Amino acid sequence: MRTVILSKRASIKLEKLLHYLETEWSEKVKQDFINKLDKSLELIKQYPESSEKSKLKKGLHRCVITRQTTLFYQHDSTLIKVITIFDTRMNPKKLKIKSK
């Protein structure tokens, strides 16, 4: 099965999001989000082509975690690389996709 890694950008965004959920909402909301993220990543590991292909960059897929959060990733035969996590309430022009 494929290994999941997060880019530096994705790690930072996830850390900020989890902090926000815990401080502004609750530990339960944060844990619910983590559970949804884990389920989505497990599905992506098994079926990496199941998520919609992104129009932003060739080879990039987008997976909606919640109405407010979308994950962008690339994959090969051994690896799932999460490129970024995007808050869908933001202006889409602020979304920058970099492979590295």
N, C-alpha and C positions, 0 to 999 in steps of 0.2 A: 504494500500500500504506500501511497505517496506521503512524503513528509511535508508539513506546513511550516513555512517560515514567514515572518513579518519583516517588511522593509523598515528601515529606521523611521521613515515618515509614518508608516502605519502603526508602529509601536507607540510613537509619541501621540498620535491622534487617539489611539485606543486608551492610552493612559489618561489623557485629558477627558475623554468621554466618560470613563468609569468614575473618575473623580467628580465630574459634574453630576452624574446620576446619583452618586452617594450623598453628595453635599446638598444638592438642590431638591432631590426627590427622596429616596430612601435606600437602605441596604437591600430591601426586597426588590425594588425596581432594578437596581444594579445587577442583582443575582439573576433576575428574569432575563435581562439582556444577555448576560454571560451564557445562560442556558440556550438562548436562541442562537447566539453566535457559535457555540459549540456544535449544536445540531446542524447548522448550515455548513460549518467546516467539515464535519463528518460526511455530509452528503457530497460536498465538493471533492473530498478525497476519493470517494468511491466513484463518482460520476462527474469529472471535471468539465465535461462538455454540456452538462445539464443547465448551467446558467446561461443567460443571454449574452451573446457576443456584444462587446461595446463598440460603438461607432467612433470612439475617440482614438483608438490605436489597434492595429492588427494584432491578433493573438491575445487580446485583453478581454476578460469576461467581467460581468457585473452581477452581483448577487445582492438582492434586497434582504437585509436582516430584519429591519423594522421599517415602518413608513418614513422614519426620519433618518435611517442609516443604511448606506449602501457600501458594499465592500467590492473593491476592484482587484482582480488577481490574474496572474499568468500561470501556465502549467506546462510541464513536460512529463515524461514517463515516470519520473521519480520525485518530482517536486511541485508543490503548490506555493507560489510566492504571492503573498498579499502585498499589493503595491500601495494602496491607500484605503482609508476608511473615510467616507464622505457624508457629511451632514446634509441631507437633501433639502433642508430649509435655507441653505446658503445659495448665493448666486452661482449658477453652474459655470459661469466664466471664471470663477475662482478655483475650479478644479484643475489641477495640474497633474498630469500623469508622466512619471519618469520611471523607466525600468530600473534604474540603479540609484 
